[in-house]
């Protein structure tokens, strides 16, 4: 596809179907955009929208988040999954307060030093919050480019190849709108019978949530948010009634999950009991 045709197709689709009403697209507040990018990692917009609004009511800025007990942060986060992201946000608030006097830095290199922020998220934040846009890749952008520029016979398409195309098609102006439009165009292609992203070198099929270690991690946190602290035996007794978690209670798998949560600074183990980690 020609560059001019691709731009026209993307912007035409955005004009008709663009998600301009998303709250993080109606602001350039760096905090709000940072939170939205963390939330959107591996999570659909439909799941994020109500949680984002709730989050902003409870933690409207860096200061409120930095001062909040971690148990409260984790409690508000519940329902999104990948709970270490709640810790990433809490740690980021502490970094912004201690190292940047309450203002998020604008450079990609500094943003990449924040927990949970990789090359994509750093560039998305720099673009949407600070108008410092350069090509970046996320799942919908990858889908749009593969669908539009690569033969159906091609497989193992690298992100390096996709970045070459993104540099060619990036317009000189309206770059924030361009990347929103590109993401929305890619999302509109999710209905295709065969997902173009399956032909990407980086493609990994996501495992089923029920019965996975992620499910058990979430069940552990739910129990501890309700009971505050539990021994290993008490935790097992609670989870034994959950058929999706019970298989992990036999053998070393359950302890590995708890130790992983401890390593992620989400849980503490003290006096033979597990509890939600406190602020440090």
N, C-alpha and C positions, 0 to 999 in steps of 0.2 A: 504494500500500500504506500502511496506517496505521502510525504510529510504533510502537505497542505490538506489532502483528503482526510488524513487521520485527525488532524486538529479540528477540521470542520465537523467530522463525525462526533468527536468527543464533546465539543462545545454545544452542538445541536442537541445531543442527548442530555447534557446538563441543563440546557434551557428548558427542556420539557420535563425532566424527571429528577433534577438535582435536589439534594437534601439540604437546601439552604437554611432550613429552620432548625437544624441541630444546634443546640445552645453553644457548643464550643466553636461553631462557625460564625457566631454572631458577636464574637469578642476577640480582642487581641491581648487579653489579660494573660500574661505568661503562666501564672499559677493555674488558671482554669484549663489552659491548653495542655500544660504538663500533666495534670491529673487525667485529662481525657485520653492522652496518648498512652499512659500507663494502663488505664482501664481497658482500652481498645486492643491491647496486645492479646492475640489469640481468643478474642471474645467478640461476639456479634453486637452490632449497634443496638438492636432491639433489646438485648439484655442489659446494656449499659445505660440507656437513656433514663429510666426511673432511678437507678442507683446514683448516677451522676447528679441528678437534681437533689436527691436526699443528701449526698455527700456535701454539696455546696451549702446546704442549709446548716449542717452541723459543723463543717470545717470551711468557712468562707474564704480563708486566706492562709498563707504560710504560717503566720503567728498562731492562729487557732489550732492548726494541725501540729505544730511543733510542741505546743503546751499540752495537748490532749494525752491522756493515758493510752498506752498501746492497746489495752483490752477494748477501749471504746472505739479506737480506729478499726480494729479487727472486727468488732461487732457490726459496725456500719458496712464494712466490706462484704459481709456474708451474703452469699447468693451469686457472687460473680465468679468465684473459683480462683485457682492459682493464688493462694493466699499470701505467698511471699511478696506479692506486689503491694500489699498493704504495708509490709515492713519497708519495702523500697520507698514508698511515699513518706512514711514516718521518718526514715533516715534522711531522705532528701530535704525535708523541712528543717531538720537539724543542721544540715550542711549549709543550706541557704542562710539560716540565721547566724551561724558561727563564722562562715567564710566569706559571705557575700552581702552582709548587712541587710538581709531581708529581700534582696532583689536577685532573681534568677539571671545567671549570665547568658549572653546571647550567642556566644561562639560555639560551633559544633564541637571543637576539641574539648572545651570545658564541660559541655553538656554530656559528652560521652563518659565523663568520669563519675557521673551520678549512678547510683545503684539501679539496675534494671533498664538502663538507657543504652541501647546499642546504636549502630550506624543509622538505621532507619529512624528510630525515635528521635535521635538528636537532630537530624536534618528536618524532620517534620516539625518539631518544636521551633527550630530556628526559622523555618519558613512561615509557619502560621502565627507565631507570636512576634517575630521580629522582622518579617519581610526579607529574610536572608535565605533565599531559595536556591537550591541546587538539586540535581536529580537524586531521587531516592526510590527505594523499592519496598513495597509491602505487597501483601497477597493479591489485592485487587489490581494494583498497577501491573504486577507481574502477569496476571491473567489477561489484562487488556493488551499488553504488548505481545505476548506469545500468540494470542488469537489473531492479532492484526498483521503481524510481521513475519511469522515463521510458518513454514510448510507444515501441514498436518503430519508429515512423515518424520519431522525432526523430533528427536528426544534428547534428554540430558542437556537442555538449554541452560547455559550458565547465567548467573546474575551479571557477570562482566559483559556478556553479549547484550543483555537487556539495558544496561547502563549506557552503552554506546548509542543505542536507539533513543533512549530518553534524552540524551544530550542533543541529539539531532532534532527532536520534536518539541523541545521546550521553547515556548514563545519568549519574546524579549520583554513583554509586559504582561500584567495580570497573572503573575506566576502563582500566587496563592489560589486564585480561582482555577487555574489550570490543574493544579494537583488535586483539588477537591473534585473537579470534573473528571479527571482521569480515574480517581478512586471510584467514583460513582458509576462511571462507564464500565469499569472492571466488575463492580458488584452486580451490574445489570446482566452480565454474562454468566452469572452463577447458575442460571437455569439450563445452560447447555447440557446435553446428555452426557458428554465427556468433558470433564473439567480440563481446560487447557493447562492448568498448573501441574497436572500429572506429568507433563512433558518437561518440567523444569528439573534441573539437576538437584535443586534444593528440596524437592517435594518429599514430604513425609506424611503418610496417612496417620491421622489422629486415632488413637485407640479408643475403644468404648469407655465411657466414664464409669458406669455402674460396674462394681467389682474390681476397679483399678486401684492402684495405690493412691491416685489423686482423690478418689471417692473416700477412701479410708482416712486420708489426711483431713478432708473436710468434716467427716463424721467425728473425728477426735476433737477438732476445734469446736464444733457445735456442742459437744458434751462438756468441754471445759469452760466454754462461755456461759453455760447454764449452771454448772456445779462449782466453778471457780478453781477447785483443785481436787485431783483424784489420784489414788494409787493405781499401779499397773493392774492389779486385780479388779479394782472397781471399773476401770476403763474397759477392760475385757468383758466384764459382766454386762455393761451397757451395750457394747457393740455386738455381743453374741446374739442379740435379738434381731440384728439386721442381716438378712441373708446375703446382701451384697458385700458385707464387710467380714462376715464370719470366717471365710476361708483364710484370711490374713492372720487370724488369731492363733493359728497353729504353726509352730516353727518360728524361725528368726525374722520373718518378714515384718511382723508388727513392731518389733523393737527397732528395726531399721527405719521404719516410718517415723517413729518417735524421735530417734536420734537425728534424722534428717530435719525434722521440725525444730529441734534444739539447735542444730547447726545453722539453720536459717534465722535464728533469733526470734522465733515465734513462740516457742515453749521454753520453760525452765524446768529442771528437775531438782527438787530440794526436799530434804527430810522424807525421802521415799515417796514423794508425791509429784505429780505433773501439774503445771499451771501455765496460764498464758504469761508470756514474758512481760516484765514491767519495763518502764523507760530506763535507759542508761545514759 
